[in-house]
Amino acid sequence: MTDRGGYTDFTKWYNDKFLNKLSDMAPFQANHIIPVDLLYTNKPLQEILQWAEKNGRLNELNFNGLDNGIMLSIADHSALHPKFSGQMERNFNNSR
């Protein structure tokens, strides 16, 4: 669970921490939903990228944009990234 700095009430946390961007707010880091390493190793995703490029649609895939992004606490990102990448690879391999 993400550290809430002792807050149990969302509204108070939101007003005190989130809106005011206080320095003791837990740091967050952007994370890809489809991990970069999966693009490098997964044949079906490579085929999708190559198809998109060949058909002039690669610009519609904003890999580093909001559609492929999620914010995680730095602690969660470091701990969960390898498991998350592995699960995403299994999902793509099983969906084919």
C-alpha positions in Angstrom: 0.0 0.0 0.0 1.3 3.5 -0.8 2.4 5.7 2.1 -0.3 8.2 2.8 1.7 10.2 5.3 -0.6 9.3 8.2 -3.7 10.6 6.3 -6.9 8.5 6.6 -9.2 11.1 4.9 -8.8 11.5 1.1 -10.2 15.1 1.1 -7.7 16.3 3.7 -4.8 14.5 1.9 -5.9 15.9 -1.4 -6.2 19.5 -0.1 -3.0 19.4 2.0 -0.7 17.3 -0.1 -1.8 16.9 -3.6 -3.1 20.4 -4.4 -0.3 22.2 -2.4 2.4 19.9 -3.6 4.1 19.8 -0.2 7.7 18.5 -0.3 7.0 15.5 1.9 4.4 14.0 -0.5 5.4 10.5 -1.5 7.3 10.6 -4.8 5.7 9.1 -7.8 7.2 7.8 -11.1 5.6 7.3 -14.5 5.5 3.7 -15.7 4.5 2.2 -19.0 1.5 -0.1 -19.1 3.1 -1.9 -22.0 6.8 -2.0 -20.8 9.6 -0.9 -23.1 11.4 -4.3 -22.6 8.2 -6.1 -23.8 8.4 -4.1 -27.1 11.9 -5.3 -27.6 11.3 -8.9 -26.9 7.7 -9.6 -27.9 7.2 -10.7 -31.6 3.4 -9.9 -31.8 4.1 -6.3 -30.5 7.0 -5.9 -33.0 4.6 -6.9 -35.8 2.0 -4.4 -34.6 4.7 -1.6 -34.6 6.0 -2.6 -38.0 2.4 -2.7 -39.4 1.7 0.7 -38.0 4.8 2.2 -39.5 4.2 0.5 -42.9 0.6 1.9 -42.9 1.5 5.4 -41.8 -0.1 5.0 -38.4 2.9 4.9 -36.1 2.2 8.5 -34.9 -1.1 7.3 -33.5 0.7 5.1 -31.0 2.0 7.5 -28.4 4.0 5.0 -26.5 5.3 7.5 -23.9 1.9 9.3 -23.6 -1.1 9.0 -21.3 -2.6 6.1 -23.2 0.3 3.9 -22.1 1.0 5.4 -18.8 0.3 4.9 -15.1 1.8 6.6 -12.1 3.2 4.4 -9.3 5.0 5.3 -6.1 8.8 4.9 -6.6 8.7 2.0 -4.0 6.0 0.2 -5.9 7.6 0.8 -9.3 10.9 -0.7 -8.2 9.4 -3.7 -6.4 6.7 -4.5 -9.0 8.2 -3.7 -12.4 9.8 -7.2 -13.1 6.6 -9.0 -12.1 4.4 -6.6 -14.1 6.6 -7.0 -17.2 6.4 -10.7 -16.9 2.6 -10.7 -16.5 2.2 -8.4 -19.5 4.4 -10.7 -21.6 2.3 -13.7 -20.6 -0.9 -11.8 -21.4 0.3 -10.9 -24.9 1.6 -14.4 -25.6 -1.7 -16.0 -24.5 -3.9 -13.6 -26.5 -2.4 -14.5 -29.8 
